[in-house]
Amino acid sequence: MVSDVHGNARDLAHAMDGADALICLGDLVLFLDYHDHSRGIFPDLFGVENADRIVELRTARRFDEARTFGAGLWADLGADPRAAIEKAVRKQYAEMFPAFPTPTYATYGNVDIPDLWAEYAGPGTTVLDGERVEIGGRVFGFVGGGLKTPMRTPYEIADEEYAAKIEALGEVDVLCTHIPPEVPELVYDTTARRFERGSRALLDAIRRTRPRYALFGHVHQPLAPRMRIGRTECVNVGHFAASGRPWTLEW
């Protein structure tokens, strides 16, 4: 199981070695690497120095300044931002999706563009969002994307829409999402030094339906990579872009 792949196609191709299936919890796209500012769509378009500056502003939570700075870069570039980003994302998806082994079960991350996935996902990849599937005799439920934030990443949805998708899953054995439940220890990123958005609806569903596992990613360096909520083992499956190692679920 992997999450936050962010362009790591090389290791993705081997992520299912020795396993029966691969589960991907999203964020295939690498827009900007906060550890190596030379990697990603942003530095490809605007250069490393500008990437350094945008990371500095975002890390300081000066989001309005970051947006103003970014708008100026786009104006100077003279290109339509949506078209330029989609072109770059398509290039990454053309590399990422062929690396998925068969079978793969995947859902979207907050930086993904769901409308493009149908064009790139092969027959061995099942894409799920607000849906259930049986894998190895267990029922897995999937909800992708994130909640709205000042970062304004591509697949952020309203809390009510997200909660409705969680509710539609009902009771499952394994609850798979991109973002974590809203628990401080699970949503705090120790490197970025900020709380990411988790879902209260997801936390309520875990307490109510008591799945065996709740699995997620999104927070790259969490204060707590796992904790138990009632009978449910909540696990951040890891920042695959950095580690190149999948998390294994066995039963």
C-alpha positions, 0 to 999 in steps of 0.5 A: 500500500502506498500514498503520496507517490509524487512522481516516484514511478521507479519504486512504484513499479516494484511496490507490489513485489510479494503481495497480492494487490497494490492499493494507492491512496493518491497524490501521484502528481509532483507539483513542488518537492519541499525537500528538493526545490528543483523537482516538480512542475513549479520549478520546471516552469519558473525556476528553482529560485522562485520555488525557494520563495514560494516554499518560504511563503507557504511554510510561513503560512503567508498564503495571500503573499504566496498567491500574489507572488504566483500570480505575478509569475504566471503573468510574466510567463504569459501562459494560461495556468490551467492549460500549462498545469494540465500539460505537465500533469499529463506528462507525469501521468503518462509515466506514472500509470504504466508503473502500476502493477496488476491488480491496483486499486487506487483513489485520488489525492488532493493534488491529483486531477480526477478527470484525467485518470480515466485516460491513463488508468489501464485495465489492471487499475481500478479507480474508486472514490466513494465506493467499496470493493472486496479484496481477499475476502475483506471489504475495502471502502475508498474516499479520495481527495482532500478538504478545502484549504488555503493551498487550493490544490486541484481536488479539494471538496466541501466538507459536506460532499466529503462526509456524504461519500464517507457515509455512503460507504457504510460498514467496511473492514478497511477504510482507505482515504487520502487524508487522515481523520481529524486527530491532532497527532495524525494531522500535524506535520513535524517538518512543515510545522503545521496542521494539515486538514483532516476529516471530522466526518471520517473520525466520526465514521471510524468511531461509529462503524469500527473498521478493522483498519483506517488507512491514509496518507497526505501528512508526509511527516506525521507526529504519530504515524499510527494510533488506535481509535477504539478497535480501529488501527489508524495508520499513515501508510507513509510518504512513498515519494521519499521512502520508496517503501510500501506499507504491507497489510497482512491477514 
